[in-house]
Amino acid sequence: MSTQLLRQALDALLYHREQTRPIHQSNEAIEALQAALAIDQSKPVATPHNPEILMPKDPQPASTISLASLPAIGADLEGGAFAGLTTKPDGTHCAVVLLPGAGTELTWTKAKAWAKKQGGELPSRPVAALLFANVKASLQPRWHWTSQEFDASYAWLCNFYDGHQGLSRKSYEGSAVAVRQIPLTA
């Protein structure tokens, strides 16, 4: 069993113990998981349900790419197809990579989760327009979710048939593509 799954099980048991009166079996399971993870039982464990202790961040390699090393539009790049360049609101210039595959019949929330499983994210509205402009042949001509919410009930979609963008309820079952944005270096 992976360490991540063991930690999730421990988190669930600790949360259960906090929400109910301590149960003998729960305490035994917690001790067994802590031993399996080689956790010092005298120290509190960082969990999403224990806000007093900071959760460790997932290590994410800071992948960058130089402008000079970018391939032609549509060519392979880092596990996908190079779709062009964009600038994030914070001023970071990035290469946009369209990852392989497409999700279908997904609500907005499920589309976001699907994109994350692919190793990317849903495209923003400007990135969706970039995809339509530069790699249209790689896209299905239907409504695809973007990462941008309008409000608590609605989010933006982009139709890769004609490039039109519009709003829909987040419960609508649309399609999804995943992108990865790689920051550029000088």
Rosetta blueprint (number, residue, H / E / L):
1 M L
2 S L
3 T H
4 Q H
5 L H
6 L H
7 R H
8 Q H
9 A H
10 L H
11 D H
12 A H
13 L H
14 L H
15 Y H
16 H H
17 R H
18 E H
19 Q H
20 T L
21 R L
22 P L
23 I L
24 H H
25 Q H
26 S H
27 N H
28 E H
29 A H
30 I H
31 E H
32 A H
33 L H
34 Q H
35 A H
36 A H
37 L L
38 A L
39 I L
40 D L
41 Q L
42 S L
43 K L
44 P L
45 V L
46 A L
47 T L
48 P L
49 H L
50 N L
51 P L
52 E L
53 I L
54 L L
55 M L
56 P L
57 K L
58 D L
59 P L
60 Q L
61 P L
62 A L
63 S L
64 T L
65 I E
66 S E
67 L H
68 A H
69 S H
70 L L
71 P L
72 A L
73 I L
74 G L
75 A L
76 D E
77 L E
78 E L
79 G L
80 G E
81 A E
82 F E
83 A E
84 G E
85 L E
86 T E
87 T E
88 K L
89 P L
90 D L
91 G L
92 T L
93 H E
94 C E
95 A E
96 V E
97 V E
98 L E
99 L L
100 P L
101 G L
102 A L
103 G E
104 T E
105 E E
106 L E
107 T L
108 W H
109 T H
110 K H
111 A H
112 K H
113 A H
114 W H
115 A H
116 K H
117 K H
118 Q L
119 G L
120 G L
121 E E
122 L L
123 P L
124 S L
125 R H
126 P H
127 V H
128 A H
129 A H
130 L H
131 L H
132 F H
133 A H
134 N H
135 V H
136 K H
137 A H
138 S H
139 L L
140 Q L
141 P L
142 R L
143 W E
144 H E
145 W E
146 T E
147 S E
148 Q E
149 E E
150 F L
151 D L
152 A L
153 S L
154 Y E
155 A E
156 W E
157 L E
158 C E
159 N E
160 F L
161 Y L
162 D L
163 G L
164 H L
165 Q E
166 G E
167 L E
168 S E
169 R E
170 K L
171 S L
172 Y L
173 E L
174 G E
175 S E
176 A E
177 V L
178 A L
179 V E
180 R E
181 Q E
182 I E
183 P E
184 L E
185 T E
186 A L
